[in-house]
Amino acid sequence: MNNKFDALKDDDSGDHDQNEENSTQKDGEKEKMERDKNQGSSKRKAVVPGPAEHPLQYNYTFWYSRRTPGRPTSSQSYEQNIKQIGTFASVEQFWRFYSHMVRPGDLTGHSDFHLFKEGIKPMWEDDANKNGGKWIIRLRKGLASRCWENLILAMLGEQFMVGEEICGAVVSVRFQEDIISIWNKTASDQATTARIRDTLRRVLNLPPNTIMEYKTHTDSIKQIFPFFVLGENSFCPPARHSPSWRGPHHFF
């Protein structure tokens, strides 16, 4: 397998050095093809479970991003930095992707894995996300791989029991800590966000004093892009309170 992104494991065939020059020459072409794929996603053949495979309730897409530390200059530059890995529709297809992906604990630098329902981009401005928010848990180094796997398996297995509210999940690898989050559609629905919180604590087996912060995407946008507007008819409602629970800063 060609390691298109840092997210994929290196090929063990021994041909990596021989192919490096050709791969470098084709980087520009590959990036253009990837952009075209993302832009033309609606025209691609639908991903469906194979014969005798176990279908998921929703199709999901893996994404990967990596950037230089520091605040992004625009929403557009952030979108250009997100690379789509692939879409799957069954349990078996998920494991075929996942088995070839580097575990979060082995990533370096400022890297993120995103797993979102097909058709939803891992961006605050996406129609499915713009009125929503996310639960955030900060982890000490060494826990991201296990927590990420438990989180996405719970999401794929529909353990959150909140209908269509779940949009996706993110694991963010940073230098001194790692962060996992789960995104939902409706930040104002306190009953739903509370159920997501409680399920998250259960599937990750969090200690009772773990800090869990809920942050609306509106607040995130205003924090990163103070003058950003979501569109012609968009507006930024007043900031909502982000509930948290007192306790140690990191889960351990």
C-alpha positions in Angstrom: 0.0 0.0 0.0 1.3 3.4 -0.9 1.6 5.7 2.1 -0.4 8.6 0.6 -0.6 10.2 4.0 1.3 9.9 7.3 -1.9 8.3 8.5 -1.2 5.0 6.7 1.3 2.5 7.8 4.5 2.1 5.7 4.7 -0.6 3.1 6.7 -3.6 4.4 7.6 -4.8 0.9 11.0 -3.2 0.8 10.2 -1.3 -2.4 9.8 2.1 -0.7 13.2 3.5 -1.6 12.8 2.5 -5.3 9.4 4.2 -5.5 10.3 7.3 -3.6 11.5 9.3 -6.5 8.4 8.5 -8.7 6.2 9.1 -5.7 7.7 12.6 -5.2 7.3 13.5 -8.8 3.6 12.6 -8.7 2.8 14.4 -5.4 1.2 17.3 -7.1 -0.8 15.1 -9.4 -2.0 13.0 -6.5 -3.1 16.1 -4.4 -5.0 17.4 -7.4 -6.7 14.0 -7.9 -7.6 13.9 -4.2 -9.1 17.4 -4.4 -11.1 16.4 -7.4 -12.3 13.3 -5.6 -13.5 15.3 -2.6 -15.2 17.9 -4.8 -16.9 15.2 -6.9 -17.8 12.9 -4.0 -21.5 13.1 -4.9 -20.7 11.6 -8.4 -18.8 8.6 -7.0 -20.3 5.2 -7.0 -22.2 4.6 -3.7 -20.3 2.5 -1.1 -22.3 -0.5 -0.1 -21.7 -3.6 2.0 -20.3 -6.6 0.2 -22.0 -10.0 0.1 -22.3 -11.6 3.5 -20.8 -8.4 5.2 -22.3 -6.8 8.3 -23.8 -3.4 7.3 -23.5 -0.4 9.5 -26.5 1.9 10.1 -24.7 4.7 8.4 -21.7 5.0 6.0 -18.7 6.7 7.5 -15.6 8.4 6.1 -12.1 8.5 7.6 -10.2 11.8 7.2 -6.7 12.9 8.2 -5.1 16.3 8.7 -1.7 17.5 9.7 -0.5 21.1 10.0 2.2 23.3 11.4 1.3 24.4 15.0 -0.3 27.8 15.2 -3.7 29.3 14.3 -5.0 28.7 10.8 -5.3 31.8 8.7 -8.7 30.9 7.3 -11.4 28.3 7.1 -10.3 27.7 3.5 -6.8 26.8 4.4 -8.1 24.4 7.0 -10.3 22.7 4.5 -7.5 22.3 2.0 -5.4 20.6 4.7 -8.0 17.8 5.3 -7.4 14.6 3.3 -10.0 12.0 2.8 -8.8 8.5 3.4 -11.9 6.5 2.4 -15.5 5.5 3.0 -16.9 2.3 4.3 -20.4 0.8 4.8 -19.8 -2.4 6.8 -17.9 -3.8 9.8 -15.6 -5.7 7.5 -14.8 -2.6 5.4 -14.1 -0.6 8.5 -11.5 -3.1 9.7 -9.8 -3.1 6.3 -9.2 0.6 6.6 -8.4 0.6 10.3 -5.9 -2.2 10.1 -3.8 -0.1 7.6 -3.9 3.1 9.6 -1.3 4.3 12.1 -2.6 4.4 15.6 -3.0 7.9 17.1 -0.3 7.2 19.8 2.2 6.6 17.0 1.5 9.9 15.1 3.8 12.8 15.5 3.4 16.6 15.3 0.0 18.3 15.0 -2.1 15.5 13.6 -5.8 14.6 13.6 -7.9 11.6 12.6 -11.6 12.3 11.9 -14.3 9.7 11.5 -17.6 11.3 10.2 -20.8 10.1 8.7 -20.6 10.1 4.9 -21.5 13.4 3.5 -20.5 15.4 6.6 -17.1 17.2 6.4 -15.2 17.5 9.7 -15.6 21.2 9.7 -17.6 23.5 12.0 -19.2 25.2 8.9 -20.7 22.0 7.4 -24.5 22.2 7.4 -24.8 19.2 9.7 -22.4 20.7 12.2 -23.0 24.5 12.2 -25.7 24.4 14.9 -23.9 21.7 17.0 -21.1 21.3 19.3 -18.7 18.7 20.7 -17.7 17.0 24.0 -14.0 17.3 24.6 -11.7 15.2 26.7 -8.0 16.0 27.2 -5.8 12.9 27.6 -2.3 12.5 28.9 0.1 11.0 26.4 -0.2 7.3 25.9 -3.9 6.9 26.1 -5.1 8.2 22.7 -5.0 4.9 20.8 -7.1 2.9 23.2 -9.6 5.8 23.8 -9.9 6.5 20.1 -10.6 2.9 19.3 -13.2 2.5 22.1 -14.9 5.8 21.0 -15.2 5.0 17.3 -16.4 1.4 18.0 -19.1 2.7 20.3 -20.1 5.3 17.6 -20.2 2.7 14.8 -22.2 0.3 17.1 -24.8 3.0 17.8 -24.2 2.9 21.5 -25.0 6.6 22.0 -28.7 6.1 21.3 -29.5 9.6 20.2 -31.0 9.0 16.8 -29.2 11.0 14.0 -27.6 13.5 16.4 -24.0 12.1 16.2 -22.0 13.6 13.3 -18.5 12.1 14.0 -15.5 11.9 16.2 -12.0 13.4 16.2 -8.7 12.5 17.9 -6.1 15.3 17.9 -2.5 14.5 18.6 -0.5 17.4 20.2 2.9 17.7 21.7 2.0 17.6 25.4 -1.4 16.1 25.3 -4.0 14.4 23.1 -7.6 15.3 22.7 -10.7 13.3 21.7 -14.1 14.7 20.9 -17.4 13.6 19.6 -19.6 16.0 17.6 -23.4 16.3 17.5 -25.8 18.3 15.5 -27.8 20.3 18.0 -25.9 22.1 20.8 -29.1 23.5 22.3 -30.6 20.1 23.0 -29.4 19.6 26.6 -31.1 16.2 27.0 -29.2 14.8 24.0 -25.9 16.3 25.0 -26.3 14.9 28.5 -27.0 11.4 27.1 -23.9 11.7 24.9 -21.8 12.7 27.9 -23.0 9.8 30.0 -22.4 7.3 27.2 -19.0 8.7 26.6 -18.1 8.3 30.3 -19.3 4.7 30.2 -17.6 3.5 26.9 -14.3 5.2 27.9 -14.6 4.1 31.5 -13.7 7.6 32.7 -12.9 8.3 36.3 -15.7 10.2 38.1 -13.6 13.4 38.4 -12.7 13.6 34.7 -13.2 17.0 33.2 -15.5 16.9 30.2 -16.1 20.2 28.4 -18.9 20.8 25.9 -18.2 23.5 23.4 -20.4 24.8 20.6 -19.0 25.2 17.1 -20.2 28.8 17.1 -17.9 29.5 20.1 -15.1 27.6 18.4 -15.4 29.7 15.3 -15.5 33.0 17.2 -12.4 31.9 19.1 -10.4 31.0 16.1 -11.9 33.3 13.4 -13.4 36.3 15.3 -14.7 37.9 12.1 -15.7 34.7 10.2 -19.2 34.5 8.8 -20.7 31.1 7.8 -22.5 32.5 4.8 -24.7 35.2 3.4 -27.5 34.5 5.8 -25.4 33.2 8.6 -25.1 34.7 12.0 -23.3 34.0 15.3 -25.7 33.6 18.2 -24.6 34.6 21.7 -22.0 32.4 23.2 -23.4 29.6 25.3 -22.0 28.4 28.6 -19.7 25.3 28.2 -20.4 23.0 31.1 -17.5 21.2 32.7 -16.8 19.0 35.7 -14.2 19.9 38.2 -11.3 17.4 38.5 -7.8 16.8 37.1 -7.1 18.4 33.7 -6.3 15.2 32.0 -8.0 11.8 32.1 -5.6 9.2 33.6 
